[in-house]
Amino acid sequence: MDLSNYENILNLTRNQDEAKKVKLLLSELSIGIDEVPDPYYGGEDGFDQVYEMIDKACDAIAKKIKYSI
C-alpha cells in the first residue's frame, strides 16, 4: 500500500481505535522504508526484491499474531 492508499483507508475509519489498525505493510520491518516500492522501477530484480520485502513483512505479521494468541 502506498501513502495515497493509506490516507484513503484512514479517511474511512470511524474512530482512533480503527485508525490504529491501519499500517503500511513494510512498517513491520526495520528496513528504512514503509511503502512497498513499485517493482517496475527496480531494474531486473525489481519484482524479486519487492516479493522478498512483502514475504518478510507477512512473516513478521504472522509471528506477531502467533505469539499474541
PyMOL Python script that loads the backbone (N, CA, C, O; Angstrom):
from pymol import cmd

cmd.read_pdbstr("""\
ATOM      1  N   MET A   1       0.853  -1.169   0.000  1.00  0.00           N
ATOM      2  CA  MET A   1       0.000   0.000   0.000  1.00  0.00           C
ATOM      3  C   MET A   1       0.901   1.235   0.000  1.00  0.00           C
ATOM      4  O   MET A   1       1.876   1.300   0.749  1.00  0.00           O
ATOM      5  N   ASP A   2       0.573   2.196  -0.831  1.00  0.00           N
ATOM      6  CA  ASP A   2       1.347   3.429  -0.836  1.00  0.00           C
ATOM      7  C   ASP A   2       0.663   4.475   0.053  1.00  0.00           C
ATOM      8  O   ASP A   2      -0.429   4.239   0.571  1.00  0.00           O
ATOM      9  N   LEU A   3       1.298   5.601   0.219  1.00  0.00           N
ATOM     10  CA  LEU A   3       0.762   6.619   1.127  1.00  0.00           C
ATOM     11  C   LEU A   3      -0.609   7.125   0.701  1.00  0.00           C
ATOM     12  O   LEU A   3      -1.436   7.455   1.551  1.00  0.00           O
ATOM     13  N   SER A   4      -0.858   7.189  -0.583  1.00  0.00           N
ATOM     14  CA  SER A   4      -2.167   7.631  -1.069  1.00  0.00           C
ATOM     15  C   SER A   4      -3.260   6.654  -0.624  1.00  0.00           C
ATOM     16  O   SER A   4      -4.304   7.078  -0.127  1.00  0.00           O
ATOM     17  N   ASN A   5      -3.027   5.365  -0.798  1.00  0.00           N
ATOM     18  CA  ASN A   5      -3.993   4.353  -0.349  1.00  0.00           C
ATOM     19  C   ASN A   5      -4.138   4.372   1.169  1.00  0.00           C
ATOM     20  O   ASN A   5      -5.241   4.233   1.696  1.00  0.00           O
ATOM     21  N   TYR A   6      -3.036   4.543   1.855  1.00  0.00           N
ATOM     22  CA  TYR A   6      -3.036   4.611   3.318  1.00  0.00           C
ATOM     23  C   TYR A   6      -3.941   5.741   3.800  1.00  0.00           C
ATOM     24  O   TYR A   6      -4.771   5.545   4.688  1.00  0.00           O
ATOM     25  N   GLU A   7      -3.776   6.916   3.211  1.00  0.00           N
ATOM     26  CA  GLU A   7      -4.607   8.057   3.588  1.00  0.00           C
ATOM     27  C   GLU A   7      -6.078   7.802   3.273  1.00  0.00           C
ATOM     28  O   GLU A   7      -6.957   8.169   4.053  1.00  0.00           O
ATOM     29  N   ASN A   8      -6.344   7.175   2.137  1.00  0.00           N
ATOM     30  CA  ASN A   8      -7.729   6.861   1.775  1.00  0.00           C
ATOM     31  C   ASN A   8      -8.372   5.922   2.792  1.00  0.00           C
ATOM     32  O   ASN A   8      -9.529   6.108   3.170  1.00  0.00           O
ATOM     33  N   ILE A   9      -7.630   4.925   3.227  1.00  0.00           N
ATOM     34  CA  ILE A   9      -8.148   3.987   4.233  1.00  0.00           C
ATOM     35  C   ILE A   9      -8.358   4.702   5.562  1.00  0.00           C
ATOM     36  O   ILE A   9      -9.376   4.491   6.222  1.00  0.00           O
ATOM     37  N   LEU A  10      -7.416   5.538   5.959  1.00  0.00           N
ATOM     38  CA  LEU A  10      -7.580   6.289   7.208  1.00  0.00           C
ATOM     39  C   LEU A  10      -8.829   7.161   7.170  1.00  0.00           C
ATOM     40  O   LEU A  10      -9.507   7.318   8.186  1.00  0.00           O
ATOM     41  N   ASN A  11      -9.133   7.723   6.018  1.00  0.00           N
ATOM     42  CA  ASN A  11     -10.333   8.549   5.889  1.00  0.00           C
ATOM     43  C   ASN A  11     -11.622   7.753   6.068  1.00  0.00           C
ATOM     44  O   ASN A  11     -12.671   8.330   6.357  1.00  0.00           O
ATOM     45  N   LEU A  12     -11.555   6.448   5.902  1.00  0.00           N
ATOM     46  CA  LEU A  12     -12.728   5.593   6.081  1.00  0.00           C
ATOM     47  C   LEU A  12     -12.928   5.146   7.522  1.00  0.00           C
ATOM     48  O   LEU A  12     -13.992   4.638   7.874  1.00  0.00           O
ATOM     49  N   THR A  13     -11.910   5.332   8.355  1.00  0.00           N
ATOM     50  CA  THR A  13     -12.044   4.898   9.743  1.00  0.00           C
ATOM     51  C   THR A  13     -12.990   5.818  10.495  1.00  0.00           C
ATOM     52  O   THR A  13     -13.099   7.009  10.203  1.00  0.00           O
ATOM     53  N   ARG A  14     -13.670   5.232  11.470  1.00  0.00           N
ATOM     54  CA  ARG A  14     -14.676   5.973  12.224  1.00  0.00           C
ATOM     55  C   ARG A  14     -14.164   6.527  13.546  1.00  0.00           C
ATOM     56  O   ARG A  14     -14.768   7.427  14.129  1.00  0.00           O
ATOM     57  N   ASN A  15     -13.042   5.980  14.015  1.00  0.00           N
ATOM     58  CA  ASN A  15     -12.512   6.433  15.298  1.00  0.00           C
ATOM     59  C   ASN A  15     -11.028   6.096  15.396  1.00  0.00           C
ATOM     60  O   ASN A  15     -10.462   5.459  14.508  1.00  0.00           O
ATOM     61  N   GLN A  16     -10.423   6.523  16.467  1.00  0.00           N
ATOM     62  CA  GLN A  16      -8.981   6.344  16.673  1.00  0.00           C
ATOM     63  C   GLN A  16      -8.605   4.868  16.805  1.00  0.00           C
ATOM     64  O   GLN A  16      -7.528   4.465  16.364  1.00  0.00           O
ATOM     65  N   ASP A  17      -9.474   4.063  17.403  1.00  0.00           N
ATOM     66  CA  ASP A  17      -9.180   2.636  17.542  1.00  0.00           C
ATOM     67  C   ASP A  17      -9.066   1.965  16.176  1.00  0.00           C
ATOM     68  O   ASP A  17      -8.179   1.140  15.957  1.00  0.00           O
ATOM     69  N   GLU A  18      -9.957   2.316  15.268  1.00  0.00           N
ATOM     70  CA  GLU A  18      -9.870   1.766  13.912  1.00  0.00           C
ATOM     71  C   GLU A  18      -8.630   2.289  13.199  1.00  0.00           C
ATOM     72  O   GLU A  18      -7.951   1.529  12.509  1.00  0.00           O
ATOM     73  N   ALA A  19      -8.331   3.553  13.354  1.00  0.00           N
ATOM     74  CA  ALA A  19      -7.178   4.156  12.680  1.00  0.00           C
ATOM     75  C   ALA A  19      -5.862   3.506  13.129  1.00  0.00           C
ATOM     76  O   ALA A  19      -4.933   3.380  12.332  1.00  0.00           O
ATOM     77  N   LYS A  20      -5.780   3.098  14.386  1.00  0.00           N
ATOM     78  CA  LYS A  20      -4.560   2.457  14.894  1.00  0.00           C
ATOM     79  C   LYS A  20      -4.275   1.125  14.210  1.00  0.00           C
ATOM     80  O   LYS A  20      -3.137   0.656  14.208  1.00  0.00           O
ATOM     81  N   LYS A  21      -5.300   0.518  13.632  1.00  0.00           N
ATOM     82  CA  LYS A  21      -5.148  -0.780  12.973  1.00  0.00           C
ATOM     83  C   LYS A  21      -4.596  -0.663  11.553  1.00  0.00           C
ATOM     84  O   LYS A  21      -4.191  -1.663  10.959  1.00  0.00           O
ATOM     85  N   VAL A  22      -4.580   0.531  11.018  1.00  0.00           N
ATOM     86  CA  VAL A  22      -4.127   0.739   9.637  1.00  0.00           C
ATOM     87  C   VAL A  22      -2.635   1.041   9.645  1.00  0.00           C
ATOM     88  O   VAL A  22      -2.182   1.986  10.290  1.00  0.00           O
ATOM     89  N   LYS A  23      -1.875   0.219   8.914  1.00  0.00           N
ATOM     90  CA  LYS A  23      -0.431   0.410   8.850  1.00  0.00           C
ATOM     91  C   LYS A  23       0.048   0.114   7.434  1.00  0.00           C
ATOM     92  O   LYS A  23      -0.608  -0.600   6.676  1.00  0.00           O
ATOM     93  N   LEU A  24       1.175   0.663   7.102  1.00  0.00           N
ATOM     94  CA  LEU A  24       1.825   0.296   5.857  1.00  0.00           C
ATOM     95  C   LEU A  24       2.543  -1.028   6.076  1.00  0.00           C
ATOM     96  O   LEU A  24       3.155  -1.239   7.123  1.00  0.00           O
ATOM     97  N   LEU A  25       2.472  -1.911   5.101  1.00  0.00           N
ATOM     98  CA  LEU A  25       2.978  -3.272   5.249  1.00  0.00           C
ATOM     99  C   LEU A  25       4.436  -3.321   5.689  1.00  0.00           C
ATOM    100  O   LEU A  25       4.785  -4.080   6.593  1.00  0.00           O
ATOM    101  N   LEU A  26       5.272  -2.533   5.070  1.00  0.00           N
ATOM    102  CA  LEU A  26       6.700  -2.618   5.386  1.00  0.00           C
ATOM    103  C   LEU A  26       7.067  -1.967   6.709  1.00  0.00           C
ATOM    104  O   LEU A  26       8.217  -2.051   7.139  1.00  0.00           O
ATOM    105  N   SER A  27       6.109  -1.321   7.360  1.00  0.00           N
ATOM    106  CA  SER A  27       6.389  -0.768   8.691  1.00  0.00           C
ATOM    107  C   SER A  27       6.629  -1.887   9.705  1.00  0.00           C
ATOM    108  O   SER A  27       7.105  -1.642  10.813  1.00  0.00           O
ATOM    109  N   GLU A  28       6.295  -3.113   9.314  1.00  0.00           N
ATOM    110  CA  GLU A  28       6.549  -4.270  10.178  1.00  0.00           C
ATOM    111  C   GLU A  28       8.026  -4.662  10.185  1.00  0.00           C
ATOM    112  O   GLU A  28       8.456  -5.449  11.029  1.00  0.00           O
ATOM    113  N   LEU A  29       8.791  -4.123   9.263  1.00  0.00           N
ATOM    114  CA  LEU A  29      10.223  -4.415   9.168  1.00  0.00           C
ATOM    115  C   LEU A  29      11.015  -3.157   9.500  1.00  0.00           C
ATOM    116  O   LEU A  29      10.473  -2.052   9.469  1.00  0.00           O
ATOM    117  N   SER A  30      12.250  -3.316   9.807  1.00  0.00           N
ATOM    118  CA  SER A  30      13.134  -2.174  10.050  1.00  0.00           C
ATOM    119  C   SER A  30      14.112  -2.066   8.884  1.00  0.00           C
ATOM    120  O   SER A  30      15.300  -2.358   9.021  1.00  0.00           O
ATOM    121  N   ILE A  31      13.586  -1.640   7.730  1.00  0.00           N
ATOM    122  CA  ILE A  31      14.439  -1.568   6.540  1.00  0.00           C
ATOM    123  C   ILE A  31      14.559  -0.143   6.012  1.00  0.00           C
ATOM    124  O   ILE A  31      15.170   0.084   4.967  1.00  0.00           O
ATOM    125  N   GLY A  32      13.986   0.807   6.721  1.00  0.00           N
ATOM    126  CA  GLY A  32      14.142   2.206   6.334  1.00  0.00           C
ATOM    127  C   GLY A  32      13.077   2.745   5.404  1.00  0.00           C
ATOM    128  O   GLY A  32      13.067   3.940   5.106  1.00  0.00           O
ATOM    129  N   ILE A  33      12.174   1.882   4.934  1.00  0.00           N
ATOM    130  CA  ILE A  33      11.048   2.345   4.120  1.00  0.00           C
ATOM    131  C   ILE A  33       9.775   1.660   4.594  1.00  0.00           C
ATOM    132  O   ILE A  33       9.823   0.535   5.091  1.00  0.00           O
ATOM    133  N   ASP A  34       8.646   2.328   4.446  1.00  0.00           N
ATOM    134  CA  ASP A  34       7.372   1.755   4.850  1.00  0.00           C
ATOM    135  C   ASP A  34       6.490   1.392   3.661  1.00  0.00           C
ATOM    136  O   ASP A  34       5.686   0.462   3.732  1.00  0.00           O
ATOM    137  N   GLU A  35       6.647   2.137   2.566  1.00  0.00           N
ATOM    138  CA  GLU A  35       5.847   1.871   1.376  1.00  0.00           C
ATOM    139  C   GLU A  35       6.479   0.776   0.535  1.00  0.00           C
ATOM    140  O   GLU A  35       7.701   0.718   0.397  1.00  0.00           O
ATOM    141  N   VAL A  36       5.652  -0.088  -0.023  1.00  0.00           N
ATOM    142  CA  VAL A  36       6.148  -1.091  -0.963  1.00  0.00           C
ATOM    143  C   VAL A  36       6.501  -0.358  -2.256  1.00  0.00           C
ATOM    144  O   VAL A  36       5.646   0.302  -2.847  1.00  0.00           O
ATOM    145  N   PRO A  37       7.747  -0.470  -2.695  1.00  0.00           N
ATOM    146  CA  PRO A  37       8.138   0.249  -3.912  1.00  0.00           C
ATOM    147  C   PRO A  37       7.525  -0.384  -5.162  1.00  0.00           C
ATOM    148  O   PRO A  37       7.156  -1.559  -5.159  1.00  0.00           O
ATOM    149  N   ASP A  38       7.424   0.395  -6.209  1.00  0.00           N
ATOM    150  CA  ASP A  38       6.919  -0.094  -7.483  1.00  0.00           C
ATOM    151  C   ASP A  38       8.007  -0.956  -8.129  1.00  0.00           C
ATOM    152  O   ASP A  38       9.090  -0.452  -8.428  1.00  0.00           O
ATOM    153  N   PRO A  39       7.737  -2.238  -8.347  1.00  0.00           N
ATOM    154  CA  PRO A  39       8.772  -3.128  -8.879  1.00  0.00           C
ATOM    155  C   PRO A  39       9.217  -2.787 -10.294  1.00  0.00           C
ATOM    156  O   PRO A  39      10.298  -3.202 -10.711  1.00  0.00           O
ATOM    157  N   TYR A  40       8.418  -2.051 -11.033  1.00  0.00           N
ATOM    158  CA  TYR A  40       8.792  -1.686 -12.401  1.00  0.00           C
ATOM    159  C   TYR A  40      10.030  -0.798 -12.434  1.00  0.00           C
ATOM    160  O   TYR A  40      10.730  -0.743 -13.445  1.00  0.00           O
ATOM    161  N   TYR A  41      10.301  -0.103 -11.333  1.00  0.00           N
ATOM    162  CA  TYR A  41      11.449   0.801 -11.296  1.00  0.00           C
ATOM    163  C   TYR A  41      12.642   0.196 -10.567  1.00  0.00           C
ATOM    164  O   TYR A  41      13.604   0.898 -10.260  1.00  0.00           O
ATOM    165  N   GLY A  42      12.583  -1.111 -10.288  1.00  0.00           N
ATOM    166  CA  GLY A  42      13.647  -1.770  -9.541  1.00  0.00           C
ATOM    167  C   GLY A  42      14.645  -2.517 -10.384  1.00  0.00           C
ATOM    168  O   GLY A  42      15.395  -3.342  -9.863  1.00  0.00           O
ATOM    169  N   GLY A  43      14.676  -2.256 -11.655  1.00  0.00           N
ATOM    170  CA  GLY A  43      15.628  -2.947 -12.515  1.00  0.00           C
ATOM    171  C   GLY A  43      15.220  -4.390 -12.756  1.00  0.00           C
ATOM    172  O   GLY A  43      14.060  -4.762 -12.576  1.00  0.00           O
ATOM    173  N   GLU A  44      16.182  -5.189 -13.163  1.00  0.00           N
ATOM    174  CA  GLU A  44      15.908  -6.588 -13.494  1.00  0.00           C
ATOM    175  C   GLU A  44      15.391  -7.391 -12.316  1.00  0.00           C
ATOM    176  O   GLU A  44      14.589  -8.307 -12.495  1.00  0.00           O
ATOM    177  N   ASP A  45      15.834  -7.062 -11.129  1.00  0.00           N
ATOM    178  CA  ASP A  45      15.440  -7.804  -9.932  1.00  0.00           C
ATOM    179  C   ASP A  45      14.327  -7.127  -9.150  1.00  0.00           C
ATOM    180  O   ASP A  45      14.043  -7.524  -8.020  1.00  0.00           O
ATOM    181  N   GLY A  46      13.692  -6.114  -9.727  1.00  0.00           N
ATOM    182  CA  GLY A  46      12.688  -5.342  -9.011  1.00  0.00           C
ATOM    183  C   GLY A  46      11.563  -6.173  -8.427  1.00  0.00           C
ATOM    184  O   GLY A  46      11.199  -5.990  -7.266  1.00  0.00           O
ATOM    185  N   PHE A  47      11.006  -7.087  -9.216  1.00  0.00           N
ATOM    186  CA  PHE A  47       9.889  -7.896  -8.729  1.00  0.00           C
ATOM    187  C   PHE A  47      10.341  -8.864  -7.642  1.00  0.00           C
ATOM    188  O   PHE A  47       9.624  -9.080  -6.664  1.00  0.00           O
ATOM    189  N   ASP A  48      11.515  -9.442  -7.808  1.00  0.00           N
ATOM    190  CA  ASP A  48      12.038 -10.354  -6.789  1.00  0.00           C
ATOM    191  C   ASP A  48      12.290  -9.617  -5.474  1.00  0.00           C
ATOM    192  O   ASP A  48      11.971 -10.127  -4.400  1.00  0.00           O
ATOM    193  N   GLN A  49      12.857  -8.429  -5.561  1.00  0.00           N
ATOM    194  CA  GLN A  49      13.137  -7.645  -4.350  1.00  0.00           C
ATOM    195  C   GLN A  49      11.857  -7.261  -3.626  1.00  0.00           C
ATOM    196  O   GLN A  49      11.778  -7.354  -2.401  1.00  0.00           O
ATOM    197  N   VAL A  50      10.859  -6.830  -4.381  1.00  0.00           N
ATOM    198  CA  VAL A  50       9.585  -6.437  -3.768  1.00  0.00           C
ATOM    199  C   VAL A  50       8.896  -7.659  -3.169  1.00  0.00           C
ATOM    200  O   VAL A  50       8.326  -7.578  -2.081  1.00  0.00           O
ATOM    201  N   TYR A  51       8.944  -8.779  -3.864  1.00  0.00           N
ATOM    202  CA  TYR A  51       8.363 -10.008  -3.330  1.00  0.00           C
ATOM    203  C   TYR A  51       9.019 -10.369  -1.999  1.00  0.00           C
ATOM    204  O   TYR A  51       8.322 -10.714  -1.044  1.00  0.00           O
ATOM    205  N   GLU A  52      10.338 -10.295  -1.923  1.00  0.00           N
ATOM    206  CA  GLU A  52      11.054 -10.631  -0.691  1.00  0.00           C
ATOM    207  C   GLU A  52      10.649  -9.703   0.456  1.00  0.00           C
ATOM    208  O   GLU A  52      10.475 -10.157   1.587  1.00  0.00           O
ATOM    209  N   MET A  53      10.499  -8.413   0.171  1.00  0.00           N
ATOM    210  CA  MET A  53      10.059  -7.458   1.201  1.00  0.00           C
ATOM    211  C   MET A  53       8.679  -7.824   1.731  1.00  0.00           C
ATOM    212  O   MET A  53       8.452  -7.859   2.941  1.00  0.00           O
ATOM    213  N   ILE A  54       7.767  -8.095   0.808  1.00  0.00           N
ATOM    214  CA  ILE A  54       6.393  -8.430   1.195  1.00  0.00           C
ATOM    215  C   ILE A  54       6.365  -9.738   1.976  1.00  0.00           C
ATOM    216  O   ILE A  54       5.657  -9.852   2.976  1.00  0.00           O
ATOM    217  N   ASP A  55       7.129 -10.719   1.526  1.00  0.00           N
ATOM    218  CA  ASP A  55       7.188 -12.016   2.200  1.00  0.00           C
ATOM    219  C   ASP A  55       7.707 -11.873   3.629  1.00  0.00           C
ATOM    220  O   ASP A  55       7.154 -12.468   4.554  1.00  0.00           O
ATOM    221  N   LYS A  56       8.759 -11.094   3.808  1.00  0.00           N
ATOM    222  CA  LYS A  56       9.317 -10.887   5.154  1.00  0.00           C
ATOM    223  C   LYS A  56       8.334 -10.138   6.053  1.00  0.00           C
ATOM    224  O   LYS A  56       8.204 -10.463   7.233  1.00  0.00           O
ATOM    225  N   ALA A  57       7.653  -9.153   5.510  1.00  0.00           N
ATOM    226  CA  ALA A  57       6.678  -8.402   6.301  1.00  0.00           C
ATOM    227  C   ALA A  57       5.517  -9.303   6.720  1.00  0.00           C
ATOM    228  O   ALA A  57       5.040  -9.222   7.852  1.00  0.00           O
ATOM    229  N   CYS A  58       5.067 -10.156   5.810  1.00  0.00           N
ATOM    230  CA  CYS A  58       3.981 -11.090   6.147  1.00  0.00           C
ATOM    231  C   CYS A  58       4.419 -12.085   7.218  1.00  0.00           C
ATOM    232  O   CYS A  58       3.643 -12.418   8.113  1.00  0.00           O
ATOM    233  N   ASP A  59       5.655 -12.556   7.127  1.00  0.00           N
ATOM    234  CA  ASP A  59       6.191 -13.441   8.170  1.00  0.00           C
ATOM    235  C   ASP A  59       6.202 -12.739   9.528  1.00  0.00           C
ATOM    236  O   ASP A  59       5.849 -13.339  10.542  1.00  0.00           O
ATOM    237  N   ALA A  60       6.605 -11.474   9.546  1.00  0.00           N
ATOM    238  CA  ALA A  60       6.647 -10.718  10.800  1.00  0.00           C
ATOM    239  C   ALA A  60       5.238 -10.561  11.385  1.00  0.00           C
ATOM    240  O   ALA A  60       5.045 -10.679  12.595  1.00  0.00           O
ATOM    241  N   ILE A  61       4.273 -10.299  10.529  1.00  0.00           N
ATOM    242  CA  ILE A  61       2.878 -10.167  10.992  1.00  0.00           C
ATOM    243  C   ILE A  61       2.373 -11.503  11.528  1.00  0.00           C
ATOM    244  O   ILE A  61       1.728 -11.547  12.575  1.00  0.00           O
ATOM    245  N   ALA A  62       2.661 -12.586  10.819  1.00  0.00           N
ATOM    246  CA  ALA A  62       2.225 -13.923  11.260  1.00  0.00           C
ATOM    247  C   ALA A  62       2.824 -14.249  12.624  1.00  0.00           C
ATOM    248  O   ALA A  62       2.137 -14.810  13.478  1.00  0.00           O
ATOM    249  N   LYS A  63       4.083 -13.909  12.842  1.00  0.00           N
ATOM    250  CA  LYS A  63       4.725 -14.178  14.137  1.00  0.00           C
ATOM    251  C   LYS A  63       4.061 -13.380  15.248  1.00  0.00           C
ATOM    252  O   LYS A  63       3.853 -13.895  16.347  1.00  0.00           O
ATOM    253  N   LYS A  64       3.726 -12.117  14.966  1.00  0.00           N
ATOM    254  CA  LYS A  64       3.034 -11.297  15.963  1.00  0.00           C
ATOM    255  C   LYS A  64       1.699 -11.922  16.346  1.00  0.00           C
ATOM    256  O   LYS A  64       1.342 -11.980  17.523  1.00  0.00           O
ATOM    257  N   ILE A  65       0.969 -12.386  15.343  1.00  0.00           N
ATOM    258  CA  ILE A  65      -0.332 -12.995  15.598  1.00  0.00           C
ATOM    259  C   ILE A  65      -0.168 -14.286  16.381  1.00  0.00           C
ATOM    260  O   ILE A  65      -0.900 -14.543  17.336  1.00  0.00           O
ATOM    261  N   LYS A  66       0.797 -15.096  15.969  1.00  0.00           N
ATOM    262  CA  LYS A  66       1.027 -16.386  16.625  1.00  0.00           C
ATOM    263  C   LYS A  66       1.342 -16.217  18.099  1.00  0.00           C
ATOM    264  O   LYS A  66       0.827 -16.961  18.934  1.00  0.00           O
ATOM    265  N   TYR A  67       2.188 -15.238  18.428  1.00  0.00           N
ATOM    266  CA  TYR A  67       2.616 -15.069  19.806  1.00  0.00           C
ATOM    267  C   TYR A  67       1.644 -14.225  20.639  1.00  0.00           C
ATOM    268  O   TYR A  67       1.806 -14.111  21.854  1.00  0.00           O
ATOM    269  N   SER A  68       0.644 -13.638  19.993  1.00  0.00           N
ATOM    270  CA  SER A  68      -0.338 -12.851  20.760  1.00  0.00           C
ATOM    271  C   SER A  68      -1.560 -13.692  21.134  1.00  0.00           C
ATOM    272  O   SER A  68      -2.413 -13.254  21.906  1.00  0.00           O
ATOM    273  N   ILE A  69      -1.634 -14.893  20.582  1.00  0.00           N
ATOM    274  CA  ILE A  69      -2.786 -15.767  20.885  1.00  0.00           C
ATOM    275  C   ILE A  69      -2.490 -16.614  22.084  1.00  0.00           C
ATOM    276  O   ILE A  69      -3.330 -17.413  22.498  1.00  0.00           O
TER     277      ILE A  69
END
""", "prot")
cmd.dss("prot")
cmd.show_as("cartoon", "prot")
cmd.util.cbc("prot")
cmd.orient("prot")
